[in-house]
Amino acid sequence: MIRTIAETGSTNADLLDRLRAGEQAAEGEWLVADRQTAGRGRQGRGWFDGHGNFMGSTVVRTSAGDPPAPTLSLVTGIALHESVRPFCPDDRVPMLKWPNDLLLSGAKLSGILLESAGPAVVVGVGVNLKQAPNLPDRATIALSAFGPAPDRDFFAAELARNFADILQRWRTYGLEPILRQWSALATPEGTPLSVHEPDGALISGQFAGIAEDGSLRLRLADGTSRAIYAGDVMLA
């Protein structure tokens, strides 16, 4: 169920184009690229095209009985954590950061991008297996910092298997157990955060967990909490 292509603009864009054209894209199928010429992350950022890294996308077809579609970022984060953990040293445990990052030693190892096309959601994932980009606003890291880089195709198979498993739990048991598992793998409560909201406002506070709907709870300096539904979250 993993289709590999040598080069494309963006695996997310390819699947979105297929969906919008009325073509079928089966759940469980992953599109993985050796190279992306127009990869992107959240808020339109470019996504680093490092050779040997994982760059791939899959489709989830949501239905009325499913939990909210945005919580697929939590599903994906758990699957990523389970896929990456075997390649990390025992003293370097990866941590999830709301809403879409996986950190290792405080640096970004992986990112998630969700994009909708009608009732379907395209889930895009990038993981620094072999190379990490130099970014001006955040530290990055690759798994190769701790030993030989994982084989991309082996990693793709592990991620696809883990994602299918967590997705089935999301559908069968609902959001509550997903929230508990994600929280156990996340940055600790009390971690200082800054949030750049979509309107440009900057808010600082402490991570206070995630709410029942999957939103971020940010504890402000005056002791009150604020729900964050979208924004660029950084460790302060």
Buried (B, 14 or more C-beta within 10 A) or exposed (E): EBEEBEEBBBBBBBBBEBBEEEEEBEEBBBBBBBBBEEBBBBEEBEBBBBEBBBBBBBBBEBEEEBBEBBBBBBBBBBBBBBBBEEBBEEEEEBBBBBBBBBBBBEBBBBBBBBBEBEEBBBBBBBBBBBBBBEEEEBBBBBBBBBEEBBEBEEBBBBBBBBBBBBBEBBBEEEBEEBBEBBBEBBBEEEBEBBBBEEEEEEBEBBBBBBBEEBBBBBBEEEEEBBEBEBBBBBBE
